[in-house]
């Protein structure tokens, strides 16, 4: 699910200036199947959904040698510390949602422990929340068993939250750079 980077930046600027009291993004929907990204291990389901304002320790890694399918979505908190709620709908007994700080996600799941923000705590359709620091990027990750084919759906709520597109691919950056060089060369010729 890729979006236009300039549209995401414009939306982010609009939300930052609007002072909106609540923003609901989504629903984000998708499914897992053959060819999806894989990771080793998943978050341990400790039965406790995280709550904003209450620190929850990283619950640990479960089945670190097992392969799981995963999907990620990137968001940013554009204001001060903000309570972010992820309302997850789970269609498989093996599906787990979790959130991590930063703009990237490591498929070696154990490496994400230091960026943990919160998780669903189980494979039940319910919300979980966490406090996002000012300006923080957040990755919402869903994992499911490697043999599980299923669907997922979630919304994200927060006063200053915005969806962010994926980092531009290198070829996009090269084309942008060539365009800028072309404009500069043209201006020099005109001068």
RAQUI-V277769 format. One record per backbone hydrogen bond with DSSP energy under -1.0 kcal/mol. CO is the residue of the C=O (numbers start at 1). NH is the residue of the N-H. E is the energy in kcal/mol with one decimal. If there is no record, write none. Layout:
[[CO & NH & E] [CO & NH & E]]
This chain:
[[4 & 8 & -2.0] [5 & 9 & -2.3] [6 & 10 & -2.4] [7 & 11 & -2.6] [8 & 12 & -2.3] [9 & 13 & -2.4] [10 & 14 & -2.4] [11 & 15 & -2.6] [12 & 16 & -2.3] [13 & 17 & -1.8] [14 & 18 & -1.6] [23 & 158 & -2.0] [25 & 156 & -2.2] [28 & 154 & -1.8] [30 & 152 & -2.4] [33 & 36 & -1.8] [37 & 70 & -1.9] [39 & 68 & -2.7] [42 & 62 & -3.4] [44 & 46 & -1.1] [50 & 129 & -2.4] [51 & 54 & -1.9] [60 & 44 & -2.7] [62 & 42 & -1.7] [63 & 66 & -2.1] [66 & 41 & -2.8] [67 & 146 & -1.1] [68 & 39 & -2.3] [69 & 144 & -2.1] [71 & 142 & -2.4] [73 & 140 & -2.8] [74 & 164 & -2.4] [75 & 138 & -3.0] [76 & 162 & -2.1] [79 & 135 & -1.1] [82 & 132 & -3.3] [84 & 130 & -2.0] [85 & 157 & -2.7] [86 & 128 & -2.1] [87 & 155 & -1.4] [89 & 153 & -1.2] [92 & 95 & -1.5] [96 & 143 & -2.5] [97 & 120 & -2.2] [98 & 141 & -2.9] [99 & 117 & -2.7] [99 & 118 & -1.4] [100 & 139 & -3.0] [107 & 40 & -1.5] [107 & 109 & -1.4] [108 & 111 & -2.6] [109 & 112 & -2.3] [110 & 113 & -1.3] [112 & 115 & -1.6] [113 & 116 & -1.1] [115 & 101 & -3.3] [118 & 99 & -3.0] [119 & 50 & -2.4] [121 & 47 & -3.1] [126 & 88 & -1.6] [128 & 86 & -3.0] [130 & 84 & -3.0] [132 & 82 & -2.1] [133 & 136 & -2.0] [136 & 77 & -2.9] [137 & 102 & -2.2] [138 & 75 & -2.8] [139 & 100 & -2.2] [140 & 73 & -1.9] [141 & 98 & -2.1] [142 & 71 & -1.9] [143 & 96 & -2.2] [144 & 69 & -2.2] [145 & 148 & -1.5] [150 & 32 & -2.4] [152 & 30 & -1.8] [153 & 89 & -3.0] [154 & 28 & -3.2] [155 & 87 & -2.2] [156 & 25 & -3.1] [157 & 85 & -2.5] [158 & 23 & -1.1] [160 & 78 & -3.3] [162 & 76 & -2.6] [169 & 173 & -1.7] [170 & 174 & -2.3] [171 & 175 & -2.2] [172 & 176 & -2.2] [173 & 177 & -2.6] [174 & 178 & -2.5] [175 & 179 & -2.1] [176 & 180 & -2.2] [177 & 181 & -2.4] [178 & 182 & -2.2] [179 & 183 & -2.0] [180 & 184 & -2.3] [181 & 185 & -2.7] [182 & 186 & -2.2] [183 & 187 & -2.1] [184 & 188 & -2.1] [185 & 189 & -2.0] [186 & 190 & -1.8] [187 & 191 & -1.2]]
